[in-house]
Amino acid sequence: MRIHIRKMMRLKRDEDLPESHFEGAPLLADQPVRFVWLKTPKQSAHNAAMKRRVVNDIKANHSAYKQVPEKDFNKKTLDSVFDQVFTTLRQKHKAQSDATTATRLKRKENHKALRARRLQRKKAKLGNRVDARNKLDAFAQPVFESALHQDCMSSEESDGEYVENGDRVQALQTRGPSWRSARLLRYYGVLDAHDRVEKSVKPKRGAARVRREGPPKDGLFLPPKGVARWMVSRRWLQEIETTRPDLVEVLRGLIVDVAEPESEIAHVMLGSEESEDETADGPPPPDVYAHVTDTSYSLQNALQPV
């Protein structure tokens, strides 16, 4: 929709938006689309006419957008998308002449792009772990599949650049939610190790990314519904019972007890739940998940939709 509106406004790539049209001034059908930027389509008869012109034109030329499903060219969807795009265009027009607004809009766009990059990394990590689990018979039970949930994954935040062996390396700091048990982190560590071994024999493309374990995420994050009890730290549960007793009942609805026994090899690889010293009175668990990987995800990320 944004592309089509700019095309109908006859704007070149990266060209600023034109000045506001005067309400009531004539605009012929063969002239470029123009808007009254101070008003919405509901407030301006001219903007409403331009909206109809754009929506009708994109419907008539929908074959030019083969990547968009046919069902998305209905009037209700196009009207909604137009309103969203028009709101963004109004903000951009205001930013062209207002330095403060421009700075705020740029900061908002940068933050949105940063969140999108972190979400993409989290999805790629989840996909790698799902693939690794499918190749390990020790974790075939459904309970191990339930641990592969996006809300269980740690976020990856930029931690600067380093020079290693003459190459500039982007370092990422992983920060996960504090509710995850040491046993769950060990499970992820096994999957990541298997993934690294497989990728180590494949040709790399682009600069490598070093991943370093950081502190848990700031703030309170609850586990997703359906996590097994062994995935949740007992120390964290005891702290919640003490500091946030109002959440105890909520957690009972999120955490489930698993009756199905694990395979013997999984038990050996992850250790016993009872062996984990995760009580509030005991020392903190060891750093079972710290890792550094030289795997490059440049090609993989390049192929992901934006």
SEDO-951231 format. One record per residue (C-alpha): residue in three letters; chain; x, y, z. Coordinates in nm, 4 decimals. Example, Ala and Ser with C-alpha at 12.3 -4.5 7.8 and 13.67 -1.06 7.14 Angstrom:
REM residues 2
<rec "ALA"; "A"; <1.2300; -0.4500; 0.7800>> <rec "SER"; "A"; <1.3670; -0.1060; 0.7140>> 
REM end
This chain:
REM residues 306
<rec "MET"; "A"; <0.0000; 0.0000; 0.0000>> <rec "ARG"; "A"; <0.2827; 0.2420; 0.0847>> <rec "ILE"; "A"; <0.4562; 0.1621; -0.2430>> <rec "HIS"; "A"; <0.1342; 0.2076; -0.4407>> <rec "ILE"; "A"; <0.0475; 0.5407; -0.2769>> <rec "ARG"; "A"; <0.3942; 0.6823; -0.3491>> <rec "LYS"; "A"; <0.3612; 0.5568; -0.7073>> <rec "MET"; "A"; <0.0297; 0.7371; -0.7465>> <rec "MET"; "A"; <0.1872; 1.0491; -0.5948>> <rec "ARG"; "A"; <0.4623; 1.0142; -0.8603>> <rec "LEU"; "A"; <0.7399; 1.0366; -0.6062>> <rec "LYS"; "A"; <1.0904; 0.9151; -0.6741>> <rec "ARG"; "A"; <1.2680; 0.6820; -0.4358>> <rec "ASP"; "A"; <1.3499; 0.8582; -0.1027>> <rec "GLU"; "A"; <1.1878; 1.1807; -0.2299>> <rec "ASP"; "A"; <1.0198; 1.3925; 0.0385>> <rec "LEU"; "A"; <0.6429; 1.4050; 0.0564>> <rec "PRO"; "A"; <0.4842; 1.7052; -0.1222>> <rec "GLU"; "A"; <0.3297; 1.9979; 0.0581>> <rec "SER"; "A"; <-0.0272; 1.9725; 0.1830>> <rec "HIS"; "A"; <-0.3056; 2.0124; -0.0680>> <rec "PHE"; "A"; <-0.5626; 2.2874; -0.0104>> <rec "GLU"; "A"; <-0.9038; 2.1543; 0.0869>> <rec "GLY"; "A"; <-1.1510; 2.2316; -0.1929>> <rec "ALA"; "A"; <-0.8849; 2.3004; -0.4568>> <rec "PRO"; "A"; <-0.9526; 2.1012; -0.7758>> <rec "LEU"; "A"; <-0.7394; 1.7980; -0.8632>> <rec "LEU"; "A"; <-0.7880; 1.6325; -1.2001>> <rec "ALA"; "A"; <-0.7935; 1.2547; -1.2412>> <rec "ASP"; "A"; <-0.4722; 1.2594; -1.4463>> <rec "GLN"; "A"; <-0.2848; 1.4606; -1.1825>> <rec "PRO"; "A"; <-0.0757; 1.2944; -0.9056>> <rec "VAL"; "A"; <-0.2537; 1.2039; -0.5826>> <rec "ARG"; "A"; <-0.2202; 1.4709; -0.3155>> <rec "PHE"; "A"; <-0.3407; 1.4842; 0.0456>> <rec "VAL"; "A"; <-0.4416; 1.7423; 0.3047>> <rec "TRP"; "A"; <-0.1889; 1.6369; 0.5690>> <rec "LEU"; "A"; <-0.3554; 1.8174; 0.8588>> <rec "LYS"; "A"; <-0.6714; 1.6059; 0.8273>> <rec "THR"; "A"; <-0.7704; 1.2401; 0.8197>> <rec "PRO"; "A"; <-0.9845; 1.0872; 0.5412>> <rec "LYS"; "A"; <-1.2861; 1.1185; 0.7731>> <rec "GLN"; "A"; <-1.2171; 1.4887; 0.8355>> <rec "SER"; "A"; <-1.1456; 1.5794; 0.4734>> <rec "ALA"; "A"; <-1.3664; 1.5163; 0.1722>> <rec "HIS"; "A"; <-1.0600; 1.5542; -0.0486>> <rec "ASN"; "A"; <-0.8644; 1.2879; 0.1445>> <rec "ALA"; "A"; <-1.1666; 1.0569; 0.1317>> <rec "ALA"; "A"; <-1.1763; 1.0972; -0.2479>> <rec "MET"; "A"; <-0.8021; 1.0258; -0.2711>> <rec "LYS"; "A"; <-0.8494; 0.7168; -0.0546>> <rec "ARG"; "A"; <-1.1166; 0.5826; -0.2896>> <rec "ARG"; "A"; <-0.8916; 0.6560; -0.5852>> <rec "VAL"; "A"; <-0.5982; 0.4683; -0.4331>> <rec "VAL"; "A"; <-0.8041; 0.1707; -0.3149>> <rec "ASN"; "A"; <-0.9783; 0.1328; -0.6510>> <rec "ASP"; "A"; <-0.6491; 0.1585; -0.8377>> <rec "ILE"; "A"; <-0.4648; -0.1000; -0.6277>> <rec "LYS"; "A"; <-0.7595; -0.3390; -0.6674>> <rec "ALA"; "A"; <-0.7514; -0.2892; -1.0450>> <rec "ASN"; "A"; <-0.3750; -0.3515; -1.0513>> <rec "HIS"; "A"; <-0.3499; -0.6257; -0.7894>> <rec "SER"; "A"; <-0.1747; -0.8538; -1.0394>> <rec "ALA"; "A"; <0.1364; -0.6371; -0.9918>> <rec "TYR"; "A"; <0.1622; -0.7658; -0.6323>> <rec "LYS"; "A"; <0.1846; -1.1400; -0.6828>> <rec "GLN"; "A"; <0.3244; -1.1945; -0.3323>> <rec "VAL"; "A"; <0.0010; -1.0643; -0.1748>> <rec "PRO"; "A"; <-0.2826; -1.3215; -0.1426>> <rec "GLU"; "A"; <-0.5921; -1.2535; -0.3522>> <rec "LYS"; "A"; <-0.8121; -1.2497; -0.0413>> <rec "ASP"; "A"; <-0.6265; -0.9429; 0.0925>> <rec "PHE"; "A"; <-0.7587; -0.7219; -0.1875>> <rec "ASN"; "A"; <-1.1089; -0.6955; -0.0433>> <rec "LYS"; "A"; <-1.2371; -0.3463; 0.0404>> <rec "LYS"; "A"; <-1.2377; -0.3943; 0.4189>> <rec "THR"; "A"; <-0.8720; -0.5001; 0.4294>> <rec "LEU"; "A"; <-0.7576; -0.2312; 0.1844>> <rec "ASP"; "A"; <-0.9423; 0.0424; 0.3773>> <rec "SER"; "A"; <-0.7774; -0.0674; 0.7023>> <rec "VAL"; "A"; <-0.4298; -0.0888; 0.5505>> <rec "PHE"; "A"; <-0.4702; 0.2498; 0.3814>> <rec "ASP"; "A"; <-0.5599; 0.4144; 0.7135>> <rec "GLN"; "A"; <-0.2496; 0.2657; 0.8795>> <rec "VAL"; "A"; <-0.0200; 0.3797; 0.5980>> <rec "PHE"; "A"; <-0.1775; 0.7248; 0.5812>> <rec "THR"; "A"; <-0.1173; 0.7748; 0.9550>> <rec "THR"; "A"; <0.2523; 0.6926; 0.9013>> <rec "LEU"; "A"; <0.2749; 0.9269; 0.6015>> <rec "ARG"; "A"; <0.1231; 1.2114; 0.8042>> <rec "GLN"; "A"; <0.3886; 1.1585; 1.0720>> <rec "LYS"; "A"; <0.6624; 1.1576; 0.8089>> <rec "HIS"; "A"; <0.5325; 1.4789; 0.6542>> <rec "LYS"; "A"; <0.5325; 1.6482; 0.9928>> <rec "ALA"; "A"; <0.8839; 1.5208; 1.0596>> <rec "GLN"; "A"; <1.0105; 1.6800; 0.7364>> <rec "SER"; "A"; <0.9607; 2.0281; 0.8827>> <rec "ASP"; "A"; <0.9845; 1.9507; 1.2554>> <rec "ALA"; "A"; <1.3298; 1.8460; 1.3845>> <rec "THR"; "A"; <1.1954; 1.7296; 1.7208>> <rec "THR"; "A"; <0.9296; 1.5107; 1.5602>> <rec "ALA"; "A"; <1.1853; 1.3779; 1.3114>> <rec "THR"; "A"; <1.4210; 1.2753; 1.5923>> <rec "ARG"; "A"; <1.1416; 1.1075; 1.7876>> <rec "LEU"; "A"; <1.0161; 0.9254; 1.4755>> <rec "LYS"; "A"; <1.3673; 0.8114; 1.3875>> <rec "ARG"; "A"; <1.4191; 0.6793; 1.7409>> <rec "LYS"; "A"; <1.0870; 0.4940; 1.7215>> <rec "GLU"; "A"; <1.1787; 0.3379; 1.3866>> <rec "ASN"; "A"; <1.5224; 0.2345; 1.5144>> <rec "HIS"; "A"; <1.3665; 0.0717; 1.8214>> <rec "LYS"; "A"; <1.1135; -0.1111; 1.6036>> <rec "ALA"; "A"; <1.3931; -0.2370; 1.3770>> <rec "LEU"; "A"; <1.5959; -0.3488; 1.6797>> <rec "ARG"; "A"; <1.3020; -0.5465; 1.8185>> <rec "ALA"; "A"; <1.2484; -0.7071; 1.4777>> <rec "ARG"; "A"; <1.6154; -0.8133; 1.4570>> <rec "ARG"; "A"; <1.6081; -0.9649; 1.8068>> <rec "LEU"; "A"; <1.2844; -1.1486; 1.7325>> <rec "GLN"; "A"; <1.4364; -1.2848; 1.4116>> <rec "ARG"; "A"; <1.7409; -1.4135; 1.6020>> <rec "LYS"; "A"; <1.5143; -1.5777; 1.8599>> <rec "LYS"; "A"; <1.3132; -1.7487; 1.5838>> <rec "ALA"; "A"; <1.6345; -1.8699; 1.4161>> <rec "LYS"; "A"; <1.7615; -2.0088; 1.7466>> <rec "LEU"; "A"; <1.4323; -2.1879; 1.8078>> <rec "GLY"; "A"; <1.4393; -2.3341; 1.4579>> <rec "ASN"; "A"; <1.7938; -2.4637; 1.5058>> <rec "ARG"; "A"; <1.6998; -2.6313; 1.8349>> <rec "VAL"; "A"; <1.3879; -2.7900; 1.6862>> <rec "ASP"; "A"; <1.6005; -2.9358; 1.4056>> <rec "ALA"; "A"; <1.8600; -3.0635; 1.6525>> <rec "ARG"; "A"; <1.5973; -3.2302; 1.8742>> <rec "ASN"; "A"; <1.4463; -3.4093; 1.5742>> <rec "LYS"; "A"; <1.7850; -3.5743; 1.5159>> <rec "LEU"; "A"; <1.8358; -3.6864; 1.8779>> <rec "ASP"; "A"; <1.6359; -3.9957; 1.9789>> <rec "ALA"; "A"; <1.7113; -3.9285; 2.3467>> <rec "PHE"; "A"; <1.4658; -3.6344; 2.3406>> <rec "ALA"; "A"; <1.1837; -3.7918; 2.1401>> <rec "GLN"; "A"; <0.9271; -3.7654; 2.4223>> <rec "PRO"; "A"; <0.6647; -3.4872; 2.3840>> <rec "VAL"; "A"; <0.7809; -3.3229; 2.7078>> <rec "PHE"; "A"; <1.1023; -3.2149; 2.5382>> <rec "GLU"; "A"; <0.9059; -3.0653; 2.2512>> <rec "SER"; "A"; <0.7104; -2.8481; 2.4937>> <rec "ALA"; "A"; <1.0389; -2.6839; 2.5987>> <rec "LEU"; "A"; <1.0855; -2.5563; 2.2424>> <rec "HIS"; "A"; <0.8587; -2.2573; 2.2802>> <rec "GLN"; "A"; <0.9552; -1.9078; 2.1642>> <rec "ASP"; "A"; <0.8824; -1.7575; 2.5066>> <rec "CYS"; "A"; <1.1412; -1.9953; 2.6551>> <rec "MET"; "A"; <1.4217; -1.8690; 2.4309>> <rec "SER"; "A"; <1.6722; -1.6102; 2.5432>> <rec "SER"; "A"; <1.7040; -1.2764; 2.3652>> <rec "GLU"; "A"; <2.0237; -1.1794; 2.1872>> <rec "GLU"; "A"; <2.1428; -0.8230; 2.2313>> <rec "SER"; "A"; <2.4340; -0.6574; 2.0549>> <rec "ASP"; "A"; <2.7477; -0.6504; 2.2688>> <rec "GLY"; "A"; <2.9815; -0.4626; 2.0336>> <rec "GLU"; "A"; <3.2437; -0.5696; 1.7822>> <rec "TYR"; "A"; <3.5723; -0.7505; 1.8373>> <rec "VAL"; "A"; <3.8674; -0.8345; 1.6155>> <rec "GLU"; "A"; <3.9582; -1.2030; 1.6115>> <rec "ASN"; "A"; <4.2207; -1.3447; 1.3739>> <rec "GLY"; "A"; <4.2112; -1.0218; 1.1790>> <rec "ASP"; "A"; <3.8349; -1.0382; 1.1247>> <rec "ARG"; "A"; <3.5756; -0.8064; 1.2747>> <rec "VAL"; "A"; <3.3355; -1.0201; 1.4765>> <rec "GLN"; "A"; <2.9915; -0.9121; 1.5978>> <rec "ALA"; "A"; <2.9335; -1.0238; 1.9562>> <rec "LEU"; "A"; <2.5853; -1.0949; 2.0864>> <rec "GLN"; "A"; <2.4936; -1.1252; 2.4517>> <rec "THR"; "A"; <2.2207; -1.3791; 2.5305>> <rec "ARG"; "A"; <1.9849; -1.2961; 2.8164>> <rec "GLY"; "A"; <1.7130; -1.5395; 2.9168>> <rec "PRO"; "A"; <1.4214; -1.5259; 3.1617>> <rec "SER"; "A"; <1.5237; -1.6067; 3.5190>> <rec "TRP"; "A"; <1.2554; -1.8747; 3.5684>> <rec "ARG"; "A"; <1.4420; -2.1342; 3.3592>> <rec "SER"; "A"; <1.5973; -2.4191; 3.5574>> <rec "ALA"; "A"; <1.9585; -2.5319; 3.5274>> <rec "ARG"; "A"; <1.8307; -2.8603; 3.3866>> <rec "LEU"; "A"; <1.6392; -2.6831; 3.1083>> <rec "LEU"; "A"; <1.9475; -2.4782; 3.0225>> <rec "ARG"; "A"; <2.1501; -2.7981; 3.0084>> <rec "TYR"; "A"; <1.8948; -2.9379; 2.7616>> <rec "TYR"; "A"; <1.9339; -2.6307; 2.5409>> <rec "GLY"; "A"; <2.3108; -2.6626; 2.5717>> <rec "VAL"; "A"; <2.2989; -3.0190; 2.4353>> <rec "LEU"; "A"; <2.0862; -2.9088; 2.1385>> <rec "ASP"; "A"; <2.3127; -2.6119; 2.0656>> <rec "ALA"; "A"; <2.6233; -2.8303; 2.0821>> <rec "HIS"; "A"; <2.4703; -3.0733; 1.8324>> <rec "ASP"; "A"; <2.3759; -2.7821; 1.6046>> <rec "ARG"; "A"; <2.7301; -2.6379; 1.6196>> <rec "VAL"; "A"; <2.8879; -2.9716; 1.5334>> <rec "GLU"; "A"; <2.6654; -3.0062; 1.2282>> <rec "LYS"; "A"; <2.7294; -2.6504; 1.1087>> <rec "SER"; "A"; <3.1053; -2.6733; 1.1680>> <rec "VAL"; "A"; <3.1428; -2.8991; 0.8619>> <rec "LYS"; "A"; <2.9405; -2.6681; 0.6376>> <rec "PRO"; "A"; <3.0896; -2.3705; 0.4511>> <rec "LYS"; "A"; <3.0383; -2.0395; 0.6295>> <rec "ARG"; "A"; <2.9238; -1.7198; 0.4665>> <rec "GLY"; "A"; <2.9625; -1.3734; 0.6138>> <rec "ALA"; "A"; <3.1170; -1.2609; 0.9405>> <rec "ALA"; "A"; <3.0808; -1.4924; 1.2366>> <rec "ARG"; "A"; <2.8839; -1.3946; 1.5451>> <rec "VAL"; "A"; <3.0171; -1.4699; 1.8895>> <rec "ARG"; "A"; <2.7467; -1.5392; 2.1466>> <rec "ARG"; "A"; <2.8227; -1.4804; 2.5137>> <rec "GLU"; "A"; <2.5958; -1.5607; 2.8073>> <rec "GLY"; "A"; <2.4830; -1.2531; 2.9973>> <rec "PRO"; "A"; <2.2744; -1.1981; 3.3111>> <rec "PRO"; "A"; <1.9015; -1.2837; 3.3139>> <rec "LYS"; "A"; <1.6579; -1.0373; 3.1601>> <rec "ASP"; "A"; <1.5512; -0.7449; 3.3725>> <rec "GLY"; "A"; <1.1955; -0.7599; 3.5026>> <rec "LEU"; "A"; <0.9536; -1.0376; 3.5861>> <rec "PHE"; "A"; <0.8735; -1.2882; 3.3114>> <rec "LEU"; "A"; <0.6377; -1.5809; 3.3668>> <rec "PRO"; "A"; <0.6832; -1.9146; 3.1887>> <rec "PRO"; "A"; <0.4428; -1.9948; 2.9034>> <rec "LYS"; "A"; <0.1424; -2.2172; 2.9709>> <rec "GLY"; "A"; <0.2216; -2.5886; 2.9608>> <rec "VAL"; "A"; <0.5856; -2.5900; 3.0761>> <rec "ALA"; "A"; <0.6880; -2.8981; 3.2721>> <rec "ARG"; "A"; <0.7799; -2.8536; 3.6368>> <rec "TRP"; "A"; <1.1411; -2.9630; 3.5780>> <rec "MET"; "A"; <1.1863; -2.6691; 3.3412>> <rec "VAL"; "A"; <1.1205; -2.4131; 3.6144>> <rec "SER"; "A"; <1.3842; -2.3256; 3.8742>> <rec "ARG"; "A"; <1.2838; -2.4203; 4.2275>> <rec "ARG"; "A"; <1.4789; -2.1249; 4.3625>> <rec "TRP"; "A"; <1.2799; -1.8911; 4.1357>> <rec "LEU"; "A"; <0.9516; -2.0466; 4.2518>> <rec "GLN"; "A"; <1.0481; -1.9999; 4.6167>> <rec "GLU"; "A"; <1.1372; -1.6361; 4.5514>> <rec "ILE"; "A"; <0.8013; -1.5779; 4.3787>> <rec "GLU"; "A"; <0.6144; -1.7381; 4.6707>> <rec "THR"; "A"; <0.7911; -1.4964; 4.9057>> <rec "THR"; "A"; <0.7849; -1.1747; 4.7024>> <rec "ARG"; "A"; <0.4747; -1.2207; 4.4829>> <rec "PRO"; "A"; <0.2271; -1.4523; 4.6576>> <rec "ASP"; "A"; <-0.0445; -1.3153; 4.4283>> <rec "LEU"; "A"; <0.1162; -1.5049; 4.1385>> <rec "VAL"; "A"; <0.1275; -1.8480; 4.3029>> <rec "GLU"; "A"; <-0.2185; -1.9452; 4.1788>> <rec "VAL"; "A"; <-0.1374; -1.8138; 3.8309>> <rec "LEU"; "A"; <0.1753; -2.0299; 3.8146>> <rec "ARG"; "A"; <-0.0242; -2.3385; 3.9131>> <rec "GLY"; "A"; <-0.2240; -2.2887; 3.5957>> <rec "LEU"; "A"; <0.0919; -2.2574; 3.3844>> <rec "ILE"; "A"; <0.3138; -2.5383; 3.5150>> <rec "VAL"; "A"; <0.2214; -2.9032; 3.4566>> <rec "ASP"; "A"; <0.3499; -3.2244; 3.6130>> <rec "VAL"; "A"; <0.4707; -3.4781; 3.3605>> <rec "ALA"; "A"; <0.3803; -3.8403; 3.4258>> <rec "GLU"; "A"; <0.5641; -3.9898; 3.1280>> <rec "PRO"; "A"; <0.9127; -4.1115; 3.2286>> <rec "GLU"; "A"; <1.2176; -3.9880; 3.0420>> <rec "SER"; "A"; <1.4443; -4.2180; 2.8493>> <rec "GLU"; "A"; <1.7448; -4.3409; 3.0435>> <rec "ILE"; "A"; <1.9900; -4.1648; 2.8139>> <rec "ALA"; "A"; <1.8071; -3.8311; 2.8538>> <rec "HIS"; "A"; <1.8205; -3.8777; 3.2305>> <rec "VAL"; "A"; <2.1970; -3.9343; 3.2098>> <rec "MET"; "A"; <2.2546; -3.6348; 2.9808>> <rec "LEU"; "A"; <2.0464; -3.3883; 3.1844>> <rec "GLY"; "A"; <2.0892; -3.5280; 3.5330>> <rec "SER"; "A"; <1.8245; -3.5816; 3.7984>> <rec "GLU"; "A"; <1.5853; -3.3087; 3.9020>> <rec "GLU"; "A"; <1.6569; -3.3898; 4.2642>> <rec "SER"; "A"; <2.0298; -3.3471; 4.2038>> <rec "GLU"; "A"; <1.9849; -2.9831; 4.1112>> <rec "ASP"; "A"; <2.0743; -2.7586; 4.4023>> <rec "GLU"; "A"; <1.8154; -2.4930; 4.3270>> <rec "THR"; "A"; <1.6783; -2.4155; 4.6699>> <rec "ALA"; "A"; <1.6750; -2.0593; 4.7901>> <rec "ASP"; "A"; <1.9128; -2.1500; 5.0720>> <rec "GLY"; "A"; <2.1675; -2.3125; 4.8443>> <rec "PRO"; "A"; <2.4288; -2.1552; 4.6191>> <rec "PRO"; "A"; <2.3279; -2.0369; 4.2699>> <rec "PRO"; "A"; <2.3427; -2.2983; 3.9958>> <rec "PRO"; "A"; <2.6622; -2.3242; 3.7913>> <rec "ASP"; "A"; <2.6885; -2.1494; 3.4577>> <rec "VAL"; "A"; <2.5633; -2.4481; 3.2612>> <rec "TYR"; "A"; <2.4640; -2.2518; 2.9548>> <rec "ALA"; "A"; <2.7578; -2.0211; 2.8858>> <rec "HIS"; "A"; <2.8717; -2.0758; 2.5325>> <rec "VAL"; "A"; <3.0608; -1.9208; 2.2457>> <rec "THR"; "A"; <2.9781; -2.0086; 1.8883>> <rec "ASP"; "A"; <3.1384; -1.9082; 1.5629>> <rec "THR"; "A"; <2.8358; -2.0151; 1.3577>> <rec "SER"; "A"; <2.7350; -1.7604; 1.0947>> <rec "TYR"; "A"; <2.3651; -1.7104; 1.0350>> <rec "SER"; "A"; <2.4099; -1.4441; 0.7654>> <rec "LEU"; "A"; <2.2730; -1.6536; 0.4812>> <rec "GLN"; "A"; <1.9936; -1.7977; 0.6929>> <rec "ASN"; "A"; <1.8815; -1.4523; 0.8078>> <rec "ALA"; "A"; <1.9075; -1.3160; 0.4562>> <rec "LEU"; "A"; <1.6540; -1.5717; 0.3414>> <rec "GLN"; "A"; <1.4057; -1.4929; 0.6183>> <rec "PRO"; "A"; <1.1092; -1.2660; 0.5242>> <rec "VAL"; "A"; <1.1291; -0.9132; 0.6616>> 
REM end
